[in-house]
Amino acid sequence: MGIFEAIILGAVQGITEFLPVSSSGHLVLLQRILGISEPALLFDTLLHLGTLAAVFVVLWQDIWNILRKPVQKLTGMLILATVPTVIVALLFKDTIEGAFHSGKFLGFSFLITAAALVTSELLSRRPGKTRNEGEMNWIDALVIGIMQALAILPGVSRSGFTLSGALSRKLDRGFAARFSFLMSIPAILGALVFQLKDLITGSEPVSIGIGAVPLIAGTLTAALVGVVSVKLMLRIVRERSLFGFAVYVAILGALVLIDQYATHFFF
């Protein structure tokens, strides 16, 4: 893999990790279209570190408040919301990895993401008071956590599903976005733990001929683009609807299904 491919993959990771369109799904699709073999584990790990850094840069105040006062309601809500994903990841790790390698459910997963975004927008507009951060309860956290656990397959957007869960519970849109991105921290760290275990045990290829320069270029690109994506998404969720993203992933899902079952250009 050269610098150009590394930058492309880093940019795609940085953009789609936080927009509700599925970073994993786009990476699988991009690899198929460009004929790029699956990134080595070390490269994939560094891309995740880049997007993790982006969250810390943009939400440093929230993170600092949690670190300064760890025993608080927000911390408890984040822990509770993370539990379903941990359970699903531990129980279905092999199945999930197989889905990532094959891209078998990619088209359907994009369509599921589109349906979730539309449904959440409609539910958020039903009559009733919008609730703020202080009014969040354990049911809200559990619903959002279950949505994140369901988004573990490639093509199903983690940020899209967690936002959908929060908006369907009529939580404030700005807080819903912040909570979704804060939830990405344990989610990304969890993925890193699995990847580091594979790196240490040697169960996955660490390198496929990627030099130091492409590794650095991809990681920096993911981090820099990720910062822009987080800021952009926070603004979009506050000021606009998610219908545009739903249309995009619905069209993408339909095109992938056509190729998977008819044209077979990439699948």
C-alpha positions in Angstrom: 0.0 0.0 0.0 1.4 3.4 -1.0 0.9 6.8 0.5 -2.0 7.7 -1.8 -4.0 4.7 -0.8 -3.2 5.2 2.9 -4.4 8.8 2.7 -7.6 7.8 1.0 -8.4 5.2 3.6 -7.5 7.6 6.4 -9.7 10.3 5.0 -12.6 7.8 4.6 -12.1 6.6 8.1 -12.0 10.2 9.5 -15.1 11.3 7.6 -17.4 8.3 8.0 -16.5 7.3 11.6 -18.6 10.3 12.8 -21.1 10.9 10.0 -24.1 8.5 10.2 -23.1 6.5 7.1 -20.9 3.7 8.6 -17.1 3.9 8.4 -16.7 0.1 8.4 -19.1 -0.2 5.5 -17.4 2.5 3.4 -14.0 1.0 4.0 -15.2 -2.4 2.9 -16.8 -0.9 -0.2 -13.8 1.3 -1.0 -11.4 -1.7 -0.8 -13.6 -3.6 -3.2 -13.9 -0.7 -5.7 -10.2 0.3 -5.7 -8.9 -3.3 -5.4 -7.1 -2.6 -2.2 -6.5 -5.6 -0.1 -7.7 -5.5 3.5 -5.5 -3.1 5.5 -3.0 -4.8 7.8 -4.0 -4.9 11.4 -1.4 -2.4 12.5 -2.6 0.1 9.9 -6.3 -0.4 10.9 -5.3 0.0 14.6 -3.5 3.3 13.8 -6.6 4.6 11.9 -8.7 4.0 14.9 -6.2 5.8 17.1 -6.4 8.8 14.7 -10.2 9.0 15.0 -9.9 8.5 18.7 -7.6 11.5 18.9 -10.1 13.6 16.9 -12.8 13.0 19.6 -10.4 14.0 22.4 -9.5 17.2 20.5 -13.1 18.3 19.9 -14.7 17.1 23.1 -11.8 17.8 25.5 -14.0 19.8 27.9 -16.5 17.0 28.3 -13.7 14.4 28.7 -11.8 16.6 31.2 -14.9 17.1 33.3 -15.4 13.3 33.4 -11.8 12.7 34.3 -11.9 15.4 36.9 -15.1 14.1 38.5 -15.4 10.4 37.4 -18.3 9.7 39.8 -21.1 11.5 38.1 -24.3 10.8 36.3 -22.8 11.1 32.8 -20.1 8.6 33.5 -22.8 6.1 34.7 -24.9 6.7 31.6 -21.9 6.1 29.3 -20.9 2.9 31.2 -24.5 1.6 31.0 -24.7 2.4 27.3 -21.5 0.6 26.6 -22.5 -2.7 28.3 -24.7 -4.1 25.4 -21.9 -3.6 22.9 -19.3 -5.4 25.1 -21.7 -8.4 25.5 -22.4 -8.6 21.7 -18.7 -8.2 20.8 -17.7 -11.0 23.2 -20.4 -13.4 22.2 -20.3 -12.9 18.4 -16.7 -11.9 17.7 -16.1 -14.6 15.0 -19.4 -13.9 13.2 -18.7 -10.2 13.1 -15.2 -10.7 11.8 -16.6 -13.0 9.1 -19.1 -10.3 8.0 -16.3 -7.7 7.8 -14.2 -10.0 5.5 -17.0 -11.0 3.1 -19.1 -7.8 2.9 -22.1 -10.2 2.5 -24.6 -8.0 4.4 -23.3 -4.6 3.3 -26.2 -3.6 1.0 -28.8 -4.6 3.5 -26.9 -2.9 6.4 -26.8 0.4 4.5 -30.6 0.2 4.0 -31.1 -0.6 7.7 -29.1 2.5 8.6 -31.3 4.6 6.3 -34.4 3.2 7.9 -33.1 3.9 11.4 -32.2 7.6 10.6 -35.7 8.2 9.1 -37.5 6.6 11.9 -35.5 8.5 14.6 -36.2 11.8 12.9 -39.9 11.1 12.8 -40.0 10.0 16.4 -38.0 13.0 17.5 -40.7 15.3 16.0 -43.6 13.7 17.8 -45.4 15.9 20.4 -43.7 16.2 23.8 -41.0 18.0 25.6 -37.4 17.6 24.5 -35.3 16.5 27.4 -31.8 17.8 28.3 -28.7 16.1 29.7 -29.9 16.4 33.3 -33.2 14.7 32.4 -31.5 11.6 30.8 -32.4 8.4 32.6 -31.1 4.8 32.6 -33.7 3.7 30.0 -32.4 6.3 27.6 -28.8 5.0 28.1 -29.9 1.4 27.7 -31.8 2.1 24.5 -28.8 4.0 23.0 -26.5 1.2 24.1 -28.6 -1.5 22.4 -28.7 0.6 19.3 -24.9 0.7 19.3 -24.7 -3.0 19.9 -26.9 -3.6 16.8 -24.5 -1.4 14.8 -21.6 -3.8 15.0 -21.9 -5.1 11.5 -20.2 -3.3 8.6 -22.7 -0.9 6.8 -24.7 -0.3 10.0 -23.6 3.1 11.3 -22.6 3.3 14.9 -23.0 7.0 15.1 -26.2 6.8 13.1 -27.7 4.2 15.4 -26.7 5.9 18.6 -28.1 9.2 17.4 -31.2 7.4 16.3 -31.6 5.9 19.8 -31.1 9.3 21.5 -33.4 11.2 19.2 -36.1 8.6 19.4 -36.0 9.1 23.2 -36.5 12.9 22.5 -33.2 13.9 24.0 -31.8 17.3 23.1 -30.2 17.1 19.6 -27.0 18.8 20.7 -26.6 16.5 23.7 -27.5 13.5 21.6 -24.6 14.2 19.3 -22.2 14.8 22.2 -23.3 11.6 23.9 -22.9 9.6 20.7 -19.3 10.8 20.2 -18.4 10.3 23.9 -19.7 6.7 23.5 -17.3 6.3 20.6 -14.4 6.5 23.0 -15.0 3.1 24.8 -16.2 1.6 21.5 -13.0 2.5 19.7 -10.9 1.6 22.7 -12.6 -1.8 22.8 -11.8 -2.4 19.2 -8.2 -1.4 19.9 -8.0 -3.9 22.7 -9.1 -6.8 20.4 -6.6 -5.6 17.7 -3.8 -5.3 20.2 -4.4 -8.8 21.4 -4.2 -10.0 17.8 -1.0 -8.0 17.3 0.6 -9.5 20.4 -0.5 -13.1 19.6 0.3 -12.8 15.9 -3.1 -14.2 15.0 -3.6 -11.6 12.3 -1.0 -10.2 9.8 0.7 -7.1 11.3 1.9 -5.8 8.0 1.3 -6.3 4.3 4.3 -4.2 3.1 3.1 -0.9 4.4 6.1 1.4 5.2 6.3 3.9 8.0 5.4 6.9 5.8 2.0 5.5 4.6 1.3 4.5 8.2 1.9 8.0 9.5 0.1 9.6 6.6 -3.0 7.5 7.0 -3.1 8.1 10.8 -2.7 11.8 10.5 -5.3 12.1 7.8 -7.8 10.1 9.9 -7.2 12.4 12.9 -7.3 15.7 11.0 -10.3 14.8 8.9 -12.0 13.3 12.0 -11.7 16.6 13.8 -13.5 18.4 11.0 -16.1 15.6 10.8 -16.9 15.7 14.5 -17.3 19.5 14.5 -19.4 19.4 11.3 -21.7 16.6 12.7 -22.3 18.4 16.0 -23.5 21.4 14.0 -25.6 19.4 11.5 -27.4 17.5 14.3 -28.2 20.7 16.1 -29.4 22.6 13.1 -30.6 20.1 10.5 -32.3 16.8 10.1 -30.7 13.4 9.3 -32.9 12.8 6.2 -30.1 13.7 3.8 -27.8 11.1 5.2 -30.7 8.6 5.1 -31.2 9.2 1.3 -27.5 8.8 0.7 -27.1 5.5 2.5 -30.3 4.2 1.0 -29.1 4.9 -2.5 -25.7 3.4 -1.7 -27.3 0.3 -0.2 -29.5 -0.2 -3.3 -26.4 0.1 -5.6 -24.5 -2.4 -3.5 -27.4 -4.9 -3.6 -27.7 -4.5 -7.4 -24.0 -5.3 -7.7 -24.1 -8.1 -5.2 -27.0 -9.9 -6.9 -26.9 -8.7 -10.5 -23.9 -6.9 -12.0 -21.0 -8.3 -9.9 -18.5 -5.6 -10.7 -17.1 -5.5 -7.2 -18.8 -8.3 -5.3 
